[in-house]
Amino acid sequence: MNTPRYSTFRRALLLVPLLAAGLAGPAAQAAAVPGPAAAVSVRVEAIAPICGTRLPDQADDTIALIDRGGPYPYPQDGTVFQNREGLLPKEPKGFYHEYTVKTPGSPDRGARRIITSGDEGHDGMYWTADHYRTFYDIDFGC
């Protein structure tokens, strides 16, 4: 499996407070200098992590379906997520896909979704409980 696409960028984001305070050493400062690929303006800093164990049980069911490749309960599941809100990092069309997380008692699909990104597996999943108004980067290592 390839190294997650944003891992270097995420590490650099973790260094920002240290760099601002002047507490990071020269090696960390050099690693945080953006290269050509980091020139794209994204809003990654706005995506807070959420521990995968804090998601509702229905999210676990959806993730298991994603891992198996379906079948999915709704025809919209697995379709391209357009990122019209611009809250996820800017990527080419077709990079993100959306999946419904069932909401008990809801007469329709409800507002909860998992968004996957590229071929990053679990390192590229986002959670929204409010139909794309806010996103959380799912952390499966907590």
Wavefront OBJ file of the C-alpha trace (Angstrom):
o trace
v 0.000 0.000 0.000
v 1.277 3.466 -0.846
v 2.061 6.045 1.793
v -1.059 8.141 2.427
v -1.098 11.152 0.131
v -1.532 13.713 2.894
v 0.739 12.185 5.553
v 3.616 14.599 4.857
v 1.231 17.526 4.709
v -0.447 16.482 7.961
v 2.935 16.183 9.688
v 3.799 19.668 8.470
v 0.517 20.976 9.897
v 1.426 19.491 13.268
v 4.665 21.477 13.173
v 2.982 24.845 12.590
v 2.543 25.710 16.301
v 6.145 24.700 17.037
v 7.446 26.702 14.097
v 5.433 29.735 15.157
v 6.867 29.508 18.668
v 10.390 28.907 17.351
v 10.582 25.570 19.192
v 11.175 23.263 16.230
v 14.724 22.361 15.303
v 16.331 22.997 11.901
v 15.471 19.523 10.576
v 11.784 19.995 11.402
v 11.823 23.483 9.914
v 13.343 22.172 6.674
v 10.748 19.364 6.522
v 7.938 21.897 6.857
v 9.032 23.969 3.866
v 6.383 23.337 1.206
v 7.499 21.794 -2.055
v 5.870 22.222 -5.461
v 3.037 19.798 -4.641
v 2.078 21.815 -1.550
v 1.433 24.969 -3.586
v -2.263 24.089 -3.947
v -4.470 26.033 -1.564
v -6.561 23.646 0.525
v -8.543 23.939 3.726
v -7.146 20.789 5.365
v -6.515 22.684 8.598
v -10.289 23.000 9.050
v -10.799 19.228 9.164
v -10.572 18.075 12.752
v -9.961 14.395 13.475
v -12.529 12.132 15.067
v -11.649 8.801 16.622
v -13.189 5.952 14.649
v -14.440 4.441 17.913
v -16.622 7.530 18.484
v -18.637 6.996 15.302
v -22.105 5.433 15.574
v -22.457 1.696 15.022
v -24.109 2.337 11.669
v -20.879 4.010 10.478
v -19.011 0.799 11.289
v -21.563 -1.085 9.173
v -21.003 1.326 6.264
v -17.207 1.058 6.555
v -17.492 -2.744 6.482
v -19.582 -2.473 3.286
v -16.988 -0.138 1.741
v -14.221 -2.607 2.623
v -16.186 -5.417 0.953
v -17.166 -3.337 -2.072
v -20.895 -3.518 -1.319
v -23.646 -4.278 -1.899
v -24.893 -0.906 -0.714
v -28.403 -0.141 0.522
v -28.853 3.022 -1.563
v -28.193 3.541 -5.290
v -26.332 6.791 -4.511
v -23.731 4.964 -2.413
v -20.343 4.851 -4.095
v -21.136 7.759 -6.400
v -18.729 10.630 -6.913
v -18.830 13.275 -4.195
v -18.362 16.668 -5.844
v -16.922 18.577 -2.835
v -18.980 21.609 -3.920
v -18.682 23.033 -0.418
v -14.898 23.088 -0.810
v -14.377 21.829 2.733
v -12.260 18.852 1.735
v -8.860 19.246 0.076
v -9.169 20.225 -3.583
v -8.762 17.159 -5.783
v -9.725 16.187 -9.337
v -13.320 15.190 -10.043
v -13.891 11.546 -9.173
v -11.407 11.498 -6.272
v -14.083 11.462 -3.540
v -17.000 9.037 -3.168
v -19.912 9.151 -0.756
v -21.661 6.457 1.248
v -24.793 6.638 3.374
v -24.653 5.938 7.084
v -28.149 4.840 8.055
v -29.952 6.961 10.631
v -32.314 4.895 12.795
v -35.888 6.126 12.471
v -35.187 8.308 9.437
v -37.692 7.883 6.589
v -34.969 8.653 4.012
v -31.182 8.450 3.709
v -30.719 10.946 6.503
v -27.792 13.373 6.750
v -24.930 11.086 7.782
v -22.246 10.133 5.250
v -18.771 8.735 4.953
v -16.672 10.234 2.187
v -13.718 8.257 0.869
v -10.775 9.747 -0.939
v -8.806 8.186 -3.753
v -7.182 4.847 -3.022
v -5.989 5.712 0.473
v -8.085 3.120 2.277
v -8.894 4.041 5.853
v -6.373 6.901 5.795
v -8.690 8.829 3.512
v -12.148 8.645 5.097
v -14.184 11.580 6.306
v -17.319 11.683 8.467
v -20.189 14.150 8.222
v -23.265 13.915 10.412
v -24.887 17.068 9.026
v -25.020 16.534 5.264
v -21.682 18.134 4.299
v -21.754 21.214 6.579
v -18.886 19.857 8.694
v -16.363 17.099 8.117
v -14.104 15.106 10.393
v -11.057 13.121 9.335
v -11.641 9.614 10.686
v -8.702 8.444 12.803
v -8.633 4.648 12.988
v -5.452 4.580 15.081
v -6.845 6.043 18.290
l 1 2 3 4 5 6 7 8 9 10 11 12 13 14 15 16 17 18 19 20 21 22 23 24 25 26 27 28 29 30 31 32 33 34 35 36 37 38 39 40 41 42 43 44 45 46 47 48 49 50 51 52 53 54 55 56 57 58 59 60 61 62 63 64 65 66 67 68 69 70 71 72 73 74 75 76 77 78 79 80 81 82 83 84 85 86 87 88 89 90 91 92 93 94 95 96 97 98 99 100 101 102 103 104 105 106 107 108 109 110 111 112 113 114 115 116 117 118 119 120 121 122 123 124 125 126 127 128 129 130 131 132 133 134 135 136 137 138 139 140 141 142
